[in-house]
Amino acid sequence: MALCKGKLLFQYFLNNPINHARFLSFTQSNLSRYAKDFIDPIVEKEELSKPLDEFDTRRHRPVKAARTEETIMGDQAVQKFINIIMRDGKKDVARGVIDQTFANIKRKQIERYHRAPTQEEKEKIELDPVKIFHQAYENCKPVLYTRTKVHGGFKYKVPCPCEGNTQSFKSMKFLITAAEEKDKRIRMWKRLSLEIIDASRNEGVAIRKKQNLHRECQANRAYSHFRWSK
């Protein structure tokens, strides 16, 4: 009897989609605790040090509360790297992997510093793991990448300029993929730290992945005009 009532109720909703559409929705509505006039907080030290113009709207608009990971001492590139390496929403695990990676980079560089025979060589060795990460991140940024384009029923790999978020994502993905391809018996943070150190010197698997992507773009340069076709 309950099944029959359920069928009748469902049929009633189907016959009245306008008045009862909200009952048939299986998607949870995304609610925001802030109104539309709220703006995101500024967490970059360089941006905070800049004076605001007299007519800047940020003078009188309300500001959202900063997230836990958004601090003045934080680094946007590192936070993005944590988000990319995260799996199944386990951000604490991803943050722990990055912390251990940076700690291992620090240890490796200190060992190299103490092994250096002269003071001049010691001064050339960078000990800050965040700066080493940024150097590796910049070295892995591709200039071009390929996009699949269907033309005349055939798929072509069309070279396109790589800029902005796409360039940043691919650079970080090269580092993560290169670390994942190493010996699985070694912990991920050890593999990742070695790959970041190699990439900061323009060496390693991640750099070769970028170079292979550029070679692929060079090989498919004849199809570059398909980028403007519909």
C-alpha positions, 0 to 999 in steps of 0.5 A: 500500500505504501508503494502505491501511495509513493507512486501516486505522489511521484506521479502528482509531482510529475504532473505539476512540475512548476509548483513542485519542482523544488521537491524533485531536485536532487541537487543540494543548493549551495548557500553562502554566508556572505552577501554579494557585496562582500569581497575576498580578503587580501593576504599577499604582503605586497598587495597589503603594502600598496596604498588604496586610492581615494575612490577605491571601492575596497575602502567601504565594502565589507570583507569576507573572513579569511580561510584557515590556510590564508595567512600573510606568511602563507604562499599561494603557490604552495597552497595550490600545490597542496590542492593539486596533490590532495586525494579524496578531499584529505587536505590534512594528509596532503599538507603533511606530505608537503611539510615533510617534502620541504623538511627533506629538501632542507636536510638535503641542502644542509648536507650539501652545504656542509660538504661544500669545500669552499665558502664561495660554493656554500654561498651559492647553495639555497637553503630555503625549501620554499624558494627551491620549490618556486625555482622548480615550479618556474623551470617546469612551466611550459610555453606551449601545450596541445589541445585536441581539436576535431576537424573533418571527422579527425582528431588533431593535437593543436599547439596552443600558448600555455598561460595563466592557470593552465601553465601553473597547473601543468608545471605542478602536475609535471612535478607530482607525476614525475614523483609518482613514477619513481620507485613506489617503495620510497615514501612520496615525500622523499620522491617529491623532494628529490624531484623538486631539487632536480627541477630547481637545477633544470634536471630530472623527469619533470623537466623532460616532461616539459621538453617532450610537450614542447617537442610534441607541439613542434611536431604538430605545428602544421595544425596550429591554424586549427586553433582559430577554426570552429 
